[in-house]
Amino acid sequence: MEPKENMDGVQISPWRRWGVLAIFCAALIMTQVFWYDFAPILTFVSEHYGVSELSASLLILVFPVMSILVSALAGSLIDRRGYRLSLLIGTGVMAACSLLRVIDNFWLLLLAQTGIAVAIPFIVTPITVLASDWFEARDEAKITGICAIAIFAGLALAMTASPALFAAFHLAGSMAIHAAAAFLLFLLTCLFIRQRQHATPAVREKNQAVLKVRGNIALLVILVASFLIQGCFNAATTWLEAVWSGRGFGIDDAGFAMAAVVAGGIVGAMVIPALAARSGSVLGMITACLLPSVLLLYPLFAAGSVAWGIACGALLGFFWLPLLPLSLTVIDEAVPKAHAGMAAGLFWTVGNAGVLAMTVLFERVKNLLGWQQAVIMLIMCMLAVLCVLLRFAPAMRRHLFTVSRGT
């Protein structure tokens, strides 16, 4: 692997590039561990602290809420001051708040989770900016896919390793282990994460200009798509267990299916972004992934056996989860580099708004009309995304070509 030159023509060792990426991926993994580590043990948390399950679920629900409120701010900071400062803020606040989780008090725990939820957008939003700073343009889709794999791996780790930690070390011990890992991550970020390309005065002045969303067809379409794609995925994964339980499956059965979704997604995130980069058609690959995702959604919920459900989940994850890195690649290409951070912040803001909206809407439709109609609603939303992409794909390609020529 040839070394990459920096802005001054000095060669950068591949080990340094991949070392920075490894630390960043570790940070992405930690965000998901803190986000979802209470999901498998909500009943225990409710009984331990003497609160309702709804109150206990606030330890998880606070994350999409804070992401909606903070992601745009994180994106603006990245454009103005750089992603290193954003990562220092994110990992530093996450480490400090993790100490509060050691104290055996529910409301302090909720306060700590809120602080960590505020920190996460400062860690997740710089994905595309860091990728373009340290890697060649032809590798950015692949690197974004690796970052998405880290996010999925963190989700899987939270669902599998966190319950084992709780069982082995009890609540206080597991919280202390999480805190130690967070402080180690903050130290590694301080020591090794550097920003190669620093803004000149002319670029800083350009960064202060407002990101123009209106008229940016590629950005608008992907933002609408992210609202529905992320929202539908979260609704499906949130309520699969409830639907399967009502159909006579065990609690562990849905867990196996969800593990298959994540495993399939990790494989898909390794393969599909690389294929998109090689073919030079990210938009075409997004369209190609949407159709099988739509076709597999109902068979997953209506599976007649656990084995069939696991198979459907693995295939669904393979095609659906890579839509995240592919969409981030389009977002990065849709705006000038000076506004990449703000564009990514808008992406996460809109996506998490979709998470809240579609999760609540699915539950309402399921209770009123039945789970079949709720799943059909998700399918219709995904088909709407596919139709919009097919309708505006030519205009989006022209816009992306214009932006690439102008930056």
Secondary structure, DSSP 8 states (H G I E B T S, - for coil): ---EE-TTS-EE-HHHHHHHHHHHHHHHHHHHHHHHTTGGGHHHHHHHHT--HHHHHHHHHHHHHHHHHHHHHHHHHHHHH-HHHHHHHHHHHHHHHHHHTTSS-HHHHHHHHHHHHHHHHHHHTTHHHHHHHHS-GGGHHHHHHHHHHHHHHHHHHHHHHHHHHHHHHHHHHHHHHHHHHHHHHHHHHHHH---SS---HHHHHHHTS----TT-HHHHHHHHHHHHHHHHHHHHHHHHHHHHHHTT--HHHHHHHHHHHHHHHHHHHHHHHHHHHHHT-HHHHHHHHHHHHHHHHHHHHT-SSHHHHHHHHHHHHHHHTTHHHHHHHHHHHHS-GGGHHHHHHHHHHHHHHHHHHHHHHHHHHHHHH-HHHHHHHHHHHHHHHHHHHHHHHHHHHHHHHHHHHH-
